[in-house]
Amino acid sequence: MGKENWARPAVLLNPLEGDPTDADSHIGGPMLWPIDDPWPWCDADGQPFVGAVQLYARDFPELPFPEGADLLQVFLCTLDHDVPGPDVRLVWRDSSSVVELIEEEPQPSEQEELYVPTVNVLEPIRYVEYPHASERPEELWDLPPASDGTKIGGWTAWHASGPLTFECPGCAAVQRQILSLGTCEPSGDDVEWVFGKEGNLNVFVCPQDVRHPVKVHID
């Protein structure tokens, strides 16, 4: 197969320190959360999740939004879990249905500061990405490696574990990476969270239904 068969579209979120609102796509900013919707809490430790990433369809149409949703919200429980690392919750939402906002987002009484992001606006960079060297044929080894920056789509930037495949526990479909949160950004403007040994927190979803249980893998 030629290199076009291995190409996947990707979007580097390219975070930059800023002051976003709940109407913006961002990392670490205020979440568009309705007052009548219970805030996500972690069952394992009784702490509230922290709003980590918010992505609107108008800014990131590449995301596989389910019917009726135009907003992806990513929450982290900023304590260590079995991953090991933070737990992750995805919320797919219709932003137009949010009429009255929550007055104040719950804050955890304890957390690992290395999982807490700084507040950033996004200046996305769209490009084509190719897989890790161990996943591609020899004739494509000279192509650039998969980016380890924070991104949607693309390929997984394997660091320690090597290529792995995950099956959806709901339907056994092979899950695909939807989002990767990077410790180190190509621009040098890091979000100041740290995953594993300065690696990535990768979120895999079911291609049949993104609301099926997700897989989180830190590499």
C-alpha positions as CSV (number, residue, x, y, z in Angstrom):
1,M,0.0,0.0,0.0
2,G,1.1,3.5,-0.7
3,K,1.5,6.2,2.0
4,E,-1.9,7.6,1.3
5,N,-3.4,4.4,2.7
6,W,-1.7,5.1,6.0
7,A,-2.5,8.8,6.2
8,R,-5.0,9.9,8.8
9,P,-6.2,13.5,9.3
10,A,-5.2,15.0,12.7
11,V,-5.7,18.3,14.4
12,L,-3.1,19.6,16.9
13,L,-5.1,21.7,19.4
14,N,-2.0,23.9,19.9
15,P,-3.0,25.4,23.3
16,L,-1.9,28.9,24.2
17,E,-2.4,30.6,27.5
18,G,-5.6,32.7,27.4
19,D,-8.9,33.6,28.9
20,P,-11.7,31.5,27.2
21,T,-15.4,31.5,28.2
22,D,-17.8,28.7,28.3
23,A,-18.8,29.6,24.7
24,D,-15.3,28.7,23.5
25,S,-13.4,25.6,22.7
26,H,-10.5,25.4,25.3
27,I,-8.4,23.5,27.7
28,G,-8.9,24.2,31.4
29,G,-11.5,26.9,31.0
30,P,-15.2,27.2,32.2
31,M,-17.5,24.5,31.0
32,L,-20.9,25.0,29.5
33,W,-22.8,23.1,32.1
34,P,-26.6,23.5,32.8
35,I,-27.7,24.2,36.3
36,D,-30.2,21.3,36.3
37,D,-27.7,18.6,35.2
38,P,-25.7,16.8,38.0
39,W,-22.0,17.6,37.8
40,P,-19.9,14.4,37.2
41,W,-18.4,12.9,40.4
42,C,-16.0,10.1,40.7
43,D,-17.4,6.9,42.3
44,A,-14.0,5.7,43.4
45,D,-12.9,8.6,45.6
46,G,-16.0,10.8,45.9
47,Q,-14.4,13.8,44.3
48,P,-15.8,16.0,41.6
49,F,-14.4,15.7,38.1
50,V,-12.4,18.7,36.8
51,G,-13.3,20.2,33.4
52,A,-10.3,19.6,31.2
53,V,-11.2,20.1,27.6
54,Q,-14.2,21.6,25.7
55,L,-14.5,21.2,21.9
56,Y,-17.4,22.7,19.8
57,A,-18.3,21.1,16.5
58,R,-18.1,24.5,14.7
59,D,-14.4,24.5,15.6
60,F,-13.6,20.8,15.3
61,P,-16.0,19.1,12.8
62,E,-13.5,16.3,12.5
63,L,-14.8,14.8,15.8
64,P,-17.5,12.1,15.4
65,F,-20.3,14.0,17.1
66,P,-23.4,11.8,17.6
67,E,-26.7,13.0,16.3
68,G,-28.0,15.9,18.3
69,A,-24.7,16.9,19.9
70,D,-22.4,19.7,18.9
71,L,-20.1,19.9,22.0
72,L,-17.6,17.4,23.5
73,Q,-16.7,18.0,27.1
74,V,-13.8,16.0,28.7
75,F,-13.5,15.7,32.5
76,L,-10.7,14.3,34.6
77,C,-10.8,13.0,38.1
78,T,-7.4,14.4,39.1
79,L,-6.4,11.6,41.4
80,D,-4.6,8.4,40.5
81,H,-6.7,5.5,39.3
82,D,-6.1,2.1,37.8
83,V,-4.9,3.5,34.5
84,P,-2.6,4.5,36.4
85,G,-3.5,8.2,36.1
86,P,-6.6,10.3,36.1
87,D,-10.0,8.8,35.3
88,V,-11.8,10.3,32.2
89,R,-15.4,11.1,31.6
90,L,-16.7,12.2,28.1
91,V,-19.9,14.2,27.8
92,W,-21.5,14.8,24.4
93,R,-24.0,17.7,24.6
94,D,-26.3,19.8,22.5
95,S,-25.1,23.3,23.5
96,S,-28.4,24.9,22.4
97,S,-30.2,23.0,25.1
98,V,-28.3,24.8,27.8
99,V,-30.4,27.7,29.0
100,E,-29.2,28.5,32.6
101,L,-25.6,27.7,33.6
102,I,-24.3,26.2,36.8
103,E,-23.4,29.0,39.3
104,E,-20.1,27.5,40.3
105,E,-18.2,24.4,39.2
106,P,-17.5,22.0,42.1
107,Q,-13.8,21.8,43.1
108,P,-12.1,18.7,44.5
109,S,-10.8,18.9,48.1
110,E,-7.8,16.9,47.1
111,Q,-6.1,16.3,43.7
112,E,-2.8,15.5,42.1
113,E,-1.6,18.9,40.7
114,L,0.2,17.2,37.9
115,Y,-3.1,16.3,36.3
116,V,-4.6,19.8,36.5
117,P,-4.3,21.9,33.3
118,T,-3.6,25.5,33.0
119,V,-6.2,27.7,31.2
120,N,-5.7,27.8,27.4
121,V,-7.3,28.9,24.2
122,L,-6.7,26.8,21.1
123,E,-5.2,27.7,17.7
124,P,-5.6,24.4,15.9
125,I,-3.2,23.1,13.2
126,R,-4.6,20.6,10.7
127,Y,-2.4,18.1,9.0
128,V,-2.0,14.5,7.9
129,E,-0.3,12.0,10.2
130,Y,1.3,8.6,9.8
131,P,1.6,5.8,12.3
132,H,4.4,4.9,14.7
133,A,7.4,3.3,12.9
134,S,6.5,-0.1,14.3
135,E,3.0,0.1,12.7
136,R,4.1,1.1,9.2
137,P,5.9,-0.7,6.4
138,E,9.7,-0.2,6.0
139,E,9.3,1.9,2.9
140,L,7.5,4.5,5.0
141,W,10.0,4.7,7.8
142,D,11.3,8.1,6.6
143,L,7.9,9.8,7.1
144,P,7.5,12.0,10.2
145,P,6.4,10.2,13.4
146,A,3.0,10.6,15.0
147,S,2.9,13.8,17.0
148,D,2.9,13.6,20.8
149,G,1.2,16.9,21.2
150,T,-2.4,17.3,22.3
151,K,-4.5,16.4,19.3
152,I,-7.7,14.9,18.0
153,G,-7.6,12.1,15.4
154,G,-4.4,10.9,13.9
155,W,-2.3,8.0,15.2
156,T,-1.2,7.1,18.7
157,A,2.3,8.2,19.6
158,W,3.4,5.1,21.4
159,H,6.2,5.7,23.9
160,A,6.6,2.8,26.3
161,S,4.1,0.1,25.5
162,G,4.2,-0.2,21.8
163,P,1.2,-0.6,19.5
164,L,-1.9,-2.0,21.2
165,T,-5.4,-2.7,20.1
166,F,-8.5,-2.2,22.3
167,E,-11.9,-3.7,21.8
168,C,-15.2,-2.0,22.8
169,P,-16.7,-3.8,25.8
170,G,-20.1,-3.0,24.5
171,C,-19.9,-4.4,21.0
172,A,-16.3,-5.8,20.5
173,A,-15.5,-3.3,17.7
174,V,-11.9,-2.1,17.5
175,Q,-11.7,1.2,19.3
176,R,-10.0,4.2,17.7
177,Q,-8.1,7.1,19.3
178,I,-10.3,10.2,19.4
179,L,-8.2,12.4,21.6
180,S,-4.6,12.5,23.0
181,L,-3.6,14.8,25.8
182,G,0.1,15.5,25.6
183,T,2.6,16.3,28.4
184,C,4.8,18.1,25.9
185,E,3.5,20.4,23.1
186,P,5.5,20.9,19.9
187,S,5.2,24.7,20.4
188,G,6.8,24.5,23.8
189,D,3.6,26.0,25.4
190,D,2.8,23.1,27.6
191,V,-0.4,22.8,29.5
192,E,1.6,21.8,32.7
193,W,-0.2,18.4,33.2
194,V,2.0,15.3,33.2
195,F,0.9,11.8,32.2
196,G,3.1,8.8,32.8
197,K,6.8,9.5,32.1
198,E,6.0,12.7,30.2
199,G,3.9,10.8,27.8
200,N,0.3,11.1,26.6
201,L,-3.2,10.3,27.9
202,N,-4.9,8.6,25.0
203,V,-8.7,8.2,24.8
204,F,-10.1,5.5,22.5
205,V,-13.8,5.3,21.6
206,C,-16.0,2.9,19.8
207,P,-16.5,3.7,16.0
208,Q,-20.0,2.3,16.2
209,D,-21.2,4.5,19.0
210,V,-19.0,7.0,20.8
211,R,-21.2,6.7,23.9
212,H,-20.1,3.2,24.5
213,P,-17.5,2.8,27.3
214,V,-14.2,4.5,26.5
215,K,-10.7,3.1,26.9
216,V,-8.0,5.3,28.5
217,H,-4.4,4.4,27.9
218,I,-1.4,6.4,29.2
219,D,1.8,5.8,27.3
